[in-house]
Amino acid sequence: MDLIYKSTRNDNETVTASEAILYGLAKESGLYVPSFIPKMDVSLEDLSKMSYQETAYEVLKLFLTDFTEEELKYCINSAYDSKFDCEEIAPIVKRDGANYLELFHGSTIAFKDMALSILPYLLTTSAKKNNVKNEIVILTATSGDTGKAALAGFADVPGTKIIVFYPKNGVSPIQEKQMVTQRGANTHVIGITGNFDDAQTGVKKMFSDAAFGDILAEAGYQFSSANSINIGRLVPQIAYYVYAYGTLVKNGELACGEPMNVVVPTGNFGNILAAYYAKLMGMPIAKLICASNDNKVLYDFFETGRYDRNREFVLTTSPSMDILISSNLERLIYKIAGESGETNKALMKSLSETGVYEITDEMKAELSDFWGGYATEAETAQVIKEVYDNAGYIIDTHTAVAAKVYKKYVAETADTTPVVIASTASPYKFTRSVMNAIDPAYDEKSDFELVDELSRISGVKVPQAIEDIRTAPVLHKTVCETEDMRKEVEKFLGI
Ligand SMILES: *Cc1c(COP(=O)(O)O)cnc(C)c1O
C-alpha cells in the first residue's frame, strides 16, 4: 500500500514521500508525517543477519513507497560506503554496563551523518521523479553538527546550493572550524548573532513566506531543508535503531523478541522520534528515555504536560542540544492529539505567541513510553570521567548527558532491561570540554594539543575529519544579525 504524508497543521494537505522530501516543510510551517506507521516485514532473526545497508533498505522501502527498489538501493549504497570508517556503519560497543550505539563513524563524526549522507541522494532522486527543473537551495539552521554534515553531503552536488546559519557564539571551536573551512562553490556558511532557536525560526520564516517563494521560483530556485523537519532525515534515522536491535541479537545480548530500552540525548527531538517510530514499526523497544541538558524544556514537558520555552537559553558543553523550541516534538503532539491538524495547530500557535502550551491529561497518558531526564553541567563532566575511569572509554558531552540520565533512570526505576545509548558524537568534536572533564589541568593546552592527548589516553586514532581541519584555510567569514538572514540568502543567490 502506498504511504502518503500529511501535514501536522492541515488534514487536507497530502503529498507523496518524494514530494515531502523535496518540500521539506509543509504549508503554514506544518511538518509532514506518515499517514500510518508501517510494520517491519522481516523477522527479528533475519534482521540480526543483515548488513547496515540491507537493514536500511528494509526500513526505507516501507516509508518511501514511491521510490523504486533500484532508486533506494542506489541511494543507500552511495551513502553508506567508505565515507564511514567502519564496515558496520553504526557499531555497538558495550562499556561500563551499557551498549553504546556509535553513530559518529561518518565523515563529520556526528550522528547527523547517518541521515545527511543519504539525504542528497534522496533529494536529487526526488527532484528527478517530480520533474523539478529549479535548482534546489538547502536552507539549514544548525546547532553545530547538522551544518557540517549537510555541507559535506551537498558540497558540489549538481543542481543544489546549500546555505547554513549557525549561532556564532553557540558552537564548539572544532564545530565552527569544520564549517568555516568547507569547500565547494555551492556552499555558504553564515554565523548569526543570535542562538539556535533564532536561526531555526529565521529559516522557518523564509520557508513559509509564499511571496519569497515566488521570487525564488522566478529566479529558478526552490528551497528545501536539511533539518530534521525533513522526513528524508527522519526515516533513515529509524534504520539504526532497527539495526541496533539486530546487532544485540547477533551479539547474544538479547534473545529475539526480548525488549531493549533506548536512551537518546535530545535537542530537536528528531533522533528520539526515529526510535519511537522504530517501536511503532513493531521493534521490541520498551522505554524511550529522553535526555536533556540544562535546557530541560523537554524534561519539564514530560513531567508536567506543559511546554514552556519562556526561560533563559543556557549555553552548555553539549551545544547541539541547546534548544528551547524542539521542532520534532510537534510530530508527537500531532499523534497524541488524535492526528488532528486543528488541535495541533492551536497548540503550536500558542507556542509561537506565548511560548507555552499545555496538553490534556488524556494526551499525557499517551506519553507513557517516554521517560524524561536531564543532566547538569557538573553531572555531565562527572560521568565522562567516571566512564573513562571505569572502562577507559571516552564519550562526548552529548552522549554523557544520555549516560548520566540513564544512571538516574536505573536508580529511580530499578529497570534492568538491556539498554542502548545513542552515542551521537565523537569526543574529538568536543575535545576541550571532554578533556577538561577528565582533568581540569588540560585547559592550559591548545585545541590540537588536546586532540593528540585525547588520542594518546583513549587509544583511538584521530579521525580524518579532525586531521582535515588542522591546517585548512577559513573560507567563510560572514556574520550577520538575525534580522538580516534573508538578505544574506538574497545576496548569495543574486536575487
Ligand atoms: C543534533 C545532535 C543531538 C540532538 O539530536 P536531535 O535529533 O536534535 O534531538 C544530540 N547530540 C549531538 C551530538 C547532535 O549533533
The ligand as an SDF file (V2000), in Angstrom:
LIG
                    3D

 15 15  0  0  0  0  0  0  0  0999 V2000
   21.8500   17.0820   16.8510 C   0  0  0  0  0  0  0  0  0  0  0  0
   22.5090   16.4350   17.9870 C   0  0  0  0  0  0  0  0  0  0  0  0
   21.7730   15.9850   19.0950 C   0  0  0  0  0  0  0  0  0  0  0  0
   20.2880   16.2020   19.2140 C   0  0  0  0  0  0  0  0  0  0  0  0
   19.5640   15.4270   18.2760 O   0  0  0  0  0  0  0  0  0  0  0  0
   18.0400   15.7910   17.9640 P   0  0  0  0  0  0  0  0  0  0  0  0
   17.6710   14.8800   16.8460 O   0  0  0  0  0  0  0  0  0  0  0  0
   18.0510   17.2370   17.5260 O   0  0  0  0  0  0  0  0  0  0  0  0
   17.2660   15.5890   19.1920 O   0  0  0  0  0  0  0  0  0  0  0  0
   22.4420   15.3200   20.1000 C   0  0  0  0  0  0  0  0  0  0  0  0
   23.7690   15.1300   20.0470 N   0  0  0  0  0  0  0  0  0  0  0  0
   24.5130   15.5550   19.0020 C   0  0  0  0  0  0  0  0  0  0  0  0
   25.9800   15.3370   19.0180 C   0  0  0  0  0  0  0  0  0  0  0  0
   23.9100   16.2050   17.9300 C   0  0  0  0  0  0  0  0  0  0  0  0
   24.6610   16.6300   16.9070 O   0  0  0  0  0  0  0  0  0  0  0  0
  1  2  1  0
  2  3  1  0
  2 14  2  0
  3  4  1  0
  3 10  2  0
  4  5  1  0
  5  6  1  0
  6  7  2  0
  6  8  1  0
  6  9  1  0
 10 11  1  0
 11 12  2  0
 12 13  1  0
 12 14  1  0
 14 15  1  0
M  END
$$$$
